[in-house]
Amino acid sequence: MTADVAERPEDALAEPVPCSRCSNAALLTIVGRCADCISDMGRNFPDEREAWKQELTRAIENRSA
């Protein structure tokens, strides 16, 4: 058992992880991005969103291989 697991409460279901784009802690990220960043990319940064979608596609394809 590692130290970080020992410190986790027994009833913890999820732990926040930092978003790779904004660094805010999020319980759910998709290919490293939180929902707020995914939304922001969709509304304001179409090129960045397209690059993220390609990264997402590669991650999905790699999981099924």
C-alpha positions in Angstrom: 0.0 0.0 0.0 1.4 3.4 -1.0 1.3 6.4 1.3 -1.3 8.3 -0.8 -3.7 5.3 -0.6 -3.2 5.0 3.1 -4.2 8.7 3.6 -7.4 8.3 1.4 -10.6 8.0 3.4 -12.1 4.5 3.3 -15.4 5.8 1.7 -13.6 7.8 -1.1 -15.1 7.0 -4.5 -13.0 9.4 -6.6 -10.1 11.8 -6.2 -9.7 15.0 -8.2 -7.0 15.2 -10.8 -5.6 18.3 -12.4 -6.7 19.3 -15.8 -3.8 19.4 -18.3 -5.1 22.6 -19.8 -6.2 24.8 -16.8 -4.7 22.8 -13.9 -7.9 23.0 -11.9 -8.8 19.9 -10.0 -11.6 17.8 -11.6 -13.2 14.5 -10.7 -13.7 13.7 -14.4 -11.3 14.5 -17.2 -11.4 13.3 -20.8 -7.9 12.8 -22.3 -6.7 15.2 -19.6 -9.2 18.0 -20.1 -12.0 19.0 -17.7 -15.5 19.7 -18.9 -15.0 23.4 -18.6 -12.0 23.4 -20.9 -13.7 21.1 -23.4 -16.6 23.5 -23.5 -14.2 26.5 -23.8 -12.3 24.9 -26.7 -15.6 24.1 -28.5 -16.8 27.7 -28.2 -13.6 29.7 -28.5 -10.7 27.5 -29.8 -11.9 25.3 -32.7 -8.3 24.4 -33.7 -7.4 23.3 -30.2 -10.6 21.3 -29.9 -9.9 19.6 -33.2 -6.4 18.6 -32.0 -8.0 17.3 -28.7 -10.5 15.3 -30.7 -7.7 13.7 -32.6 -5.9 12.9 -29.4 -9.2 11.4 -28.0 -9.6 9.2 -31.1 -6.1 7.9 -30.8 -6.6 7.1 -27.1 -9.8 5.2 -27.9 -8.2 3.3 -30.8 -5.2 2.3 -28.6 -7.6 1.0 -25.9 -9.3 -1.3 -28.3 -6.1 -2.7 -29.8 
